[in-house]
Amino acid sequence: MSHRDKKLRHSNKAERRPAAVARSAASRRPNVVFIIADDLTAHAVRSLGNAEVRTEHLDKLAAAGCSFRHCFHQGSWTPAVCIASRTMLFTGLSAFRAQQQAETALLWPAAMAAAGYHTHSIGKWHLSRRNLRRGFKTLGLTSCGGMFDSTDPNGAAYHRPAPGNDWKPWDTSQKGHWLRLKDWKADAKDRVIHSAELWTDEAVEFINRRAGCDEPFFLHVGFHLPHDPRQSPREIVASYPPEKIALPPNYMPCHPFDQGDYDIRDELLAPFPRTPEAVRLHRAEYYAAVTMLDRQIGRLLAALETTGEAQRTLVVVTSDHGLAVGEHGLMGKQNLYDCSVRVPLMMRGPGVPRGCAVEAQVYQHSLYATVCELTGVTSGPTLEFRSLLPLMRSEAAAGEDAVFGFYRHFQRSLRTREHKLIVYPQSGVVQLFDLQADPWETTNLAYAPKQAGLRRKLLGQLVRQQRRLGDVLSLAACK
């Protein structure tokens, strides 16, 4: 964590409990707790189909509210996919406009603040410091960086497993998520704490302070988990023995071609080729990190219950993007397979139907418009992603017929409910998957003569989406 991040924590005015205002509880807008994870794929949530991982609190949240089972982020202009995804999320703008207007657009938390919300941020932000300051009235402990330590691809957390590498997720001397508290809080005792616990402690303190206030709050809690280094307590790691972890159905030792960023930092976490032993180890540690995250979310939900704020608080949980963790021979998120672009999205609270599961395709970046509609807040005039509220209230409401995806100048995709087309214009490679028969995207139909018409049709749709979104990348090499 940089010194500049540490300075930022103390740059805002201290959060103060507001004086009560004279208005009835019925007229008060609901609080909003927005929880965003890092690297949490939809493939690693039990209620979304993975019986190996334990996500007790996420599953209860989904059952008590609404879960969007086919939620996607649009892509990234940078290998740090977190930045692009969060920029679209907090501006409500599509990929190429979000990149251009990131520092000028009306931010989601700023819109909430303008409507009378006390906006407060804790944990990972990963956008500019300027946007952090203009989005939130107050800050808790906040990080503008992407990850904790272990960024050296020659370090102990990489190329695992390997002879002589004794890196362990629970070893607090490895730093990473294991933070020394005195470096984060003035006059704190010299003890080590996990980043997820620290962010949760801060959030619980904030909820306790705000309990009973007439002024509603918008609390942003950004967790770094389950992003690598995938560290969690020993007892959680021990509950996922690698030898008992299943390989994903789309496991392969190597990706069949260079997708554009095959040698990026994320891909160096495991050696090439990807052995079954390596993939099982990384998935076991990943699942442990997910369970660690889930426990902290449970603590946040418990704080809302204890303070009596649960009934008047909208809780939203999602992730900035997913992760391959051994799917398709990949480890990172710099790809357009479902493991990386499909994310969990669930919400509970006032205005959200209980036990609702939306199967329609949606963009995660619709949260800005959705939460504004649920809370009666006027959103920014330039929002491009529509509210998801109609989908929660009516099965007849339509989702996205086709979801657009992009990764830098290397990849473009179009996903309908039935098929996915991925094109790689630098190499001319095309992939076409039948998602109904092949949800794990294992069999490429792009070069099957019988699928030539479908390939042309989807490519035409993709080009039209590019024009609509302002994407100028030529796909001529993929015709």
C-alpha positions in Angstrom: 0.0 0.0 0.0 1.5 3.3 -1.0 2.2 6.2 1.4 -0.2 8.3 -0.7 -3.0 5.9 0.1 -2.3 6.2 3.8 -2.4 10.0 3.6 -5.7 9.9 1.8 -7.4 8.2 4.8 -7.0 11.3 6.9 -7.8 13.9 4.2 -11.6 14.0 4.7 -13.5 15.7 7.5 -14.3 13.3 10.3 -17.7 11.7 10.0 -20.1 13.1 12.6 -23.4 11.9 13.8 -26.0 14.3 12.4 -28.6 16.1 14.4 -32.1 14.6 14.1 -34.3 16.2 11.6 -38.1 16.6 11.9 -39.6 14.2 9.5 -41.4 10.9 9.9 -39.7 7.5 9.6 -42.1 6.7 6.7 -40.7 9.5 4.6 -37.1 8.6 5.2 -35.3 7.0 2.3 -33.7 3.6 2.9 -30.0 3.3 3.7 -27.8 1.6 1.1 -24.9 -0.7 1.8 -23.0 -1.5 -1.4 -20.5 -4.3 -1.1 -18.2 -5.0 -4.0 -15.7 -7.9 -4.0 -12.6 -8.2 -6.3 -12.2 -11.3 -8.6 -15.4 -13.1 -7.4 -16.7 -15.1 -10.3 -20.3 -16.3 -10.4 -18.8 -19.8 -10.7 -17.7 -19.6 -7.1 -21.1 -19.0 -5.3 -23.0 -21.9 -4.0 -26.5 -20.5 -4.8 -25.3 -19.9 -8.4 -24.4 -23.6 -8.9 -21.1 -24.4 -7.2 -21.7 -27.0 -4.5 -18.0 -27.1 -3.5 -17.8 -23.6 -2.1 -19.4 -22.4 1.1 -21.1 -19.0 0.8 -23.7 -19.3 3.5 -24.4 -15.5 3.9 -24.4 -14.7 0.2 -26.9 -17.5 -0.3 -29.2 -16.3 2.5 -29.0 -12.8 1.1 -30.0 -14.1 -2.3 -32.9 -16.1 -0.8 -34.2 -13.1 1.1 -34.1 -10.8 -1.9 -33.3 -10.9 -5.6 -30.4 -12.7 -7.4 -29.4 -11.9 -11.0 -28.2 -15.2 -12.4 -26.7 -13.9 -15.6 -25.1 -10.7 -14.8 -22.1 -9.4 -16.8 -19.6 -6.6 -16.8 -18.8 -5.1 -20.2 -15.0 -5.4 -20.3 -11.8 -3.4 -20.0 -9.5 -1.1 -21.7 -6.7 -2.1 -19.3 -5.2 -5.3 -17.9 -6.4 -4.0 -14.5 -10.0 -5.0 -15.3 -11.1 -3.7 -11.9 -10.5 -0.1 -13.0 -12.7 -0.3 -16.1 -15.5 -2.2 -14.5 -15.7 0.1 -11.5 -15.5 3.2 -13.7 -18.6 1.9 -15.7 -20.3 1.0 -12.4 -19.9 4.4 -10.7 -20.5 6.5 -13.8 -23.3 4.5 -15.4 -21.6 4.9 -18.8 -20.7 2.2 -21.3 -17.1 1.2 -21.9 -15.7 3.8 -24.3 -17.6 6.8 -22.9 -16.8 5.8 -19.3 -13.1 5.9 -20.1 -13.3 9.4 -21.6 -15.7 10.9 -19.0 -14.4 9.2 -15.8 -13.3 12.4 -14.2 -16.3 14.5 -15.2 -19.4 12.3 -15.0 -21.8 12.6 -12.1 -20.7 9.6 -9.9 -23.3 7.3 -8.3 -22.3 8.2 -4.7 -22.3 11.9 -5.6 -25.9 11.6 -6.9 -26.8 9.9 -3.6 -25.1 12.7 -1.6 -27.0 15.4 -3.6 -30.3 13.7 -2.6 -29.4 14.0 1.1 -27.5 10.8 1.7 -24.4 10.6 4.0 -22.0 8.9 1.6 -19.0 7.0 3.2 -16.4 4.8 1.6 -14.3 2.0 3.2 -11.8 -0.4 1.6 -10.8 -0.8 -2.0 -11.8 2.0 -4.4 -9.2 1.6 -7.2 -10.3 4.7 -9.1 -8.8 8.2 -8.8 -8.3 10.0 -5.5 -10.1 13.0 -7.1 -13.2 10.8 -7.8 -13.0 9.4 -4.3 -13.1 12.8 -2.8 -15.9 14.1 -5.1 -18.0 11.0 -4.6 -18.1 10.7 -0.8 -18.7 13.1 2.1 -16.5 11.1 4.4 -13.9 8.3 4.2 -13.0 5.5 6.5 -9.8 3.4 5.9 -9.6 3.6 2.2 -7.3 2.1 -0.5 -6.9 3.5 -4.0 -4.5 0.8 -5.0 -5.3 -2.4 -6.8 -3.9 -5.1 -4.5 -1.7 -5.8 -1.5 2.0 -6.5 -2.0 3.0 -9.8 -3.7 3.1 -8.1 -7.1 6.6 -9.3 -8.0 6.0 -12.2 -10.4 9.3 -13.7 -9.2 8.0 -13.6 -5.6 6.9 -16.5 -3.4 3.2 -16.2 -4.2 3.8 -17.1 -7.9 4.6 -20.2 -10.0 3.0 -22.4 -7.4 3.2 -25.2 -6.7 7.0 -25.6 -7.2 9.8 -27.4 -5.4 11.1 -25.3 -2.5 8.2 -22.8 -2.5 6.7 -22.9 1.0 4.3 -19.9 0.6 1.2 -20.5 2.8 -2.0 -18.5 2.8 -2.1 -18.2 6.6 1.5 -17.1 7.0 1.1 -13.5 8.3 4.8 -12.8 7.7 4.0 -12.8 3.9 2.1 -9.5 4.3 -0.3 -9.2 1.4 -3.8 -9.2 3.0 -2.2 -9.6 6.4 -1.8 -6.0 7.6 0.0 -4.6 10.6 -2.7 -2.5 12.3 -0.3 0.2 13.6 0.4 1.1 10.0 -3.3 1.8 9.4 -4.7 3.3 12.6 -3.0 5.9 14.8 -2.3 4.6 18.4 -3.4 1.1 17.4 -1.9 -2.0 19.0 0.9 -3.7 17.1 -1.1 -6.6 15.8 -1.8 -8.3 12.4 -5.3 -8.3 10.9 -6.7 -9.5 7.6 -7.7 -6.8 5.2 -11.3 -8.2 5.0 -11.6 -8.1 8.8 -10.3 -4.6 8.9 -12.7 -3.3 6.3 -15.5 -5.1 8.1 -14.6 -3.7 11.5 -14.6 -0.2 10.0 -18.0 -0.8 8.3 -19.6 -2.2 11.5 -18.3 0.8 13.5 -19.9 3.1 10.9 -23.2 1.3 11.0 -23.2 1.5 14.8 -22.6 5.2 14.7 -25.3 5.9 12.2 -28.0 3.7 13.8 -31.2 5.6 14.4 -30.2 8.7 12.5 -32.8 10.3 10.3 -30.3 11.1 7.6 -29.9 7.9 5.4 -26.5 6.7 4.5 -24.8 5.2 1.5 -22.0 2.9 2.6 -19.5 1.6 0.0 -17.4 -1.3 1.3 -14.8 -2.5 -1.2 -13.2 -5.9 -0.3 -9.9 -7.0 -1.9 -10.8 -10.6 -1.5 -10.8 -13.0 -3.2 -8.1 -11.3 -5.3 -4.6 -12.7 -4.9 -2.6 -13.2 -2.9 -5.3 -15.5 -1.8 -4.8 -15.5 1.9 -7.1 -16.5 4.7 -6.9 -18.2 8.1 -5.5 -21.7 8.4 -8.8 -23.2 9.6 -10.6 -22.0 6.5 -7.8 -23.1 4.1 -7.7 -26.6 5.8 -11.5 -27.0 5.1 -10.7 -27.1 1.4 -8.2 -30.0 0.8 -6.8 -29.5 -2.7 -7.0 -33.2 -3.5 -10.8 -33.1 -3.0 -11.3 -30.1 -5.3 -12.8 -30.9 -8.7 -11.2 -29.7 -11.9 -13.5 -27.4 -13.8 -15.2 -29.1 -16.8 -13.3 -26.8 -19.2 -9.9 -27.5 -17.6 -7.0 -27.7 -20.0 -3.2 -27.5 -19.5 -2.8 -24.6 -21.8 -5.0 -22.1 -23.6 -5.0 -23.2 -27.3 -3.7 -19.8 -28.5 -2.4 -16.5 -27.2 -5.5 -14.5 -26.3 -3.4 -11.3 -26.1 -2.2 -11.2 -22.5 -1.0 -14.7 -22.0 2.1 -13.7 -20.0 0.5 -11.1 -17.8 1.1 -11.1 -14.1 -2.2 -13.0 -13.2 -1.2 -15.9 -15.5 2.1 -16.3 -13.7 0.5 -17.4 -10.4 0.7 -21.0 -11.6 3.3 -22.7 -13.8 2.9 -23.6 -17.5 1.4 -26.0 -18.4 -1.4 -26.0 -15.8 -1.2 -29.3 -14.0 -4.3 -30.8 -12.2 -2.3 -30.4 -9.0 -1.7 -26.7 -9.5 -5.3 -26.0 -10.5 -6.7 -27.8 -7.5 -4.3 -26.0 -5.2 -5.3 -22.5 -6.6 -9.0 -23.3 -6.6 -8.8 -24.6 -3.0 -7.1 -21.4 -1.8 -9.5 -19.3 -3.9 -12.5 -21.0 -2.4 -11.1 -20.4 1.1 -10.7 -16.7 0.3 -14.4 -16.7 -0.9 -15.5 -18.2 2.3 -13.5 -15.7 4.3 -15.2 -12.9 2.4 -18.6 -14.5 3.0 -18.0 -14.5 6.7 -17.2 -10.8 6.7 -20.4 -10.1 4.7 -22.2 -12.1 7.4 -20.8 -9.8 10.1 -22.0 -6.7 8.2 -25.5 -8.2 7.8 -25.5 -9.0 11.5 -24.6 -5.4 12.4 -27.6 -4.2 10.5 -29.8 -6.6 12.4 -28.3 -5.7 15.8 -28.8 -2.0 15.3 -32.3 -2.3 13.9 -31.3 -0.9 10.5 -31.8 -4.1 8.5 -35.5 -3.4 7.6 -34.7 0.0 6.2 -31.4 -0.8 4.4 -31.0 -1.9 0.8 -28.0 -4.3 0.7 -26.3 -4.9 -2.7 -23.5 -7.3 -3.3 -21.5 -7.9 -6.5 -18.0 -8.2 -7.8 -16.0 -6.0 -10.2 -15.3 -9.1 -12.5 -14.8 -12.8 -12.3 -11.7 -15.0 -12.6 -10.6 -18.1 -14.5 -8.6 -19.9 -11.8 -7.7 -22.8 -14.1 -10.6 -22.6 -16.5 -9.6 -22.7 -20.2 -5.9 -23.0 -19.2 -6.0 -19.5 -17.7 -5.6 -18.0 -14.3 -6.6 -14.4 -14.7 -9.6 -12.3 -15.8 -8.1 -10.8 -19.0 -10.5 -12.9 -21.2 -14.2 -12.9 -22.2 -15.2 -16.4 -21.1 -18.1 -16.5 -18.7 -15.8 -17.3 -15.8 -14.3 -13.8 -16.1 -17.2 -11.7 -17.3 -20.1 -13.2 -15.3 -20.4 -11.9 -11.8 -22.8 -12.4 -8.8 -25.3 -9.7 -8.2 -27.8 -9.9 -5.4 -29.8 -7.4 -3.4 -32.2 -7.3 -0.4 -34.2 -4.6 1.2 -37.0 -2.1 0.7 -38.6 -2.4 -2.7 -36.8 -5.7 -3.6 -39.1 -8.8 -4.0 -38.2 -11.7 -1.7 -37.0 -15.0 -3.3 -36.6 -13.4 -6.8 -34.2 -15.1 -9.3 -33.8 -13.2 -12.6 -32.6 -15.4 -15.4 -32.4 -12.6 -18.0 -29.1 -11.2 -19.1 -28.2 -7.9 -17.4 -25.2 -5.6 -17.1 -23.8 -5.1 -13.7 -23.3 -1.4 -14.5 -27.1 -1.0 -14.3 -26.8 -0.7 -10.5 -26.5 3.1 -10.5 -29.9 3.5 -12.2 -31.4 0.6 -10.2 -30.5 1.9 -6.7 -31.5 5.4 -7.6 -34.9 4.2 -8.7 -35.3 2.1 -5.5 -34.4 5.0 -3.3 -36.2 7.8 -5.2 -32.9 9.5 -6.1 -32.6 11.4 -9.4 -29.8 9.8 -11.3 -27.4 11.4 -13.7 -28.9 12.5 -17.1 -26.3 10.6 -19.1 -26.8 7.1 -17.7 -26.6 4.4 -20.5 -27.5 1.3 -18.4 -31.2 1.0 -17.5 -32.7 0.1 -14.1 -33.2 -3.5 -13.3 -36.3 -2.9 -11.2 -38.7 -3.9 -14.0 -37.0 -7.3 -14.2 -37.5 -7.8 -10.5 -41.1 -7.0 -10.6 -42.3 -8.7 -13.8 -41.2 -11.8 -15.6 -42.4 -10.2 -18.8 -39.7 -7.5 -18.6 -36.9 -7.9 -21.1 -33.2 -8.1 -20.3 -30.3 -7.7 -22.7 -30.8 -9.7 -25.9 -27.1 -9.5 -26.6 -24.3 -8.6 -24.1 -21.3 -6.9 -25.6 -17.8 -7.7 -24.3 -14.3 -6.3 -25.0 -10.8 -6.6 -23.7 -8.3 -4.0 -24.9 -7.6 -4.4 -28.7 -7.3 -8.1 -28.3 -10.8 -9.4 -27.9 -14.5 -8.7 -28.6 -17.5 -10.8 -27.8 -21.3 -11.0 -28.2 -23.4 -13.2 -25.9 -27.0 -14.1 -26.5 -28.9 -16.5 -24.3 -28.2 -19.3 -26.8 -24.7 -18.5 -28.2 -21.5 -16.7 -27.6 -19.1 -15.3 -30.3 -15.6 -14.3 -29.3 -13.2 -12.8 -31.8 -9.5 -12.1 -31.6 -8.8 -9.5 -34.3 -5.0 -9.5 -33.8 -4.8 -13.2 -34.7 -8.0 -13.7 -36.7 -9.2 -16.5 -34.4 -12.9 -16.9 -33.9 -14.8 -18.9 -31.2 -18.5 -19.8 -31.3 -20.1 -21.7 -28.4 -23.6 -23.2 -28.0 -24.4 -22.1 -24.5 -27.4 -24.3 -24.1 -25.5 -27.5 -24.9 -22.1 -26.3 -23.8 -22.3 -23.8 -20.9 -18.7 -24.3 -20.0 -17.6 -23.1 -23.5 -15.5 -26.1 -24.4 -16.4 -26.8 -28.1 -15.6 -24.2 -30.7 -18.2 -24.3 -33.5 -16.9 -21.3 -35.4 -15.3 -23.4 -38.2 -18.1 -25.9 -38.5 -19.6 -25.5 -42.0 -23.1 -25.8 -40.6 -22.6 -22.8 -38.4 -21.3 -20.4 -41.0 -24.6 -18.6 -41.2 -24.9 -18.2 -37.5 -21.3 -17.0 -37.3 -21.9 -14.3 -39.9 -25.2 -13.2 -38.2 -23.5 -12.9 -34.7 -20.5 -11.1 -36.2 -22.9 -8.6 -37.8 -24.7 -8.0 -34.5 -21.3 -7.5 -32.8 -20.2 -4.9 -35.4 -23.5 -3.0 -34.9 -23.0 -3.0 -31.1 -19.5 -1.6 -31.7 -20.9 1.3 -33.7 -23.5 2.0 -31.1 -20.9 2.1 -28.3 -18.2 4.0 -30.2 -15.8 1.1 -30.6 -13.6 1.7 -33.6 -11.6 -1.6 -33.6 -11.8 -3.4 -36.9 -12.9 -7.0 -36.9 -12.1 -7.5 -40.6 -9.6 -10.2 -39.8 -12.3 -12.3 -38.2 -14.8 -12.5 -41.1 
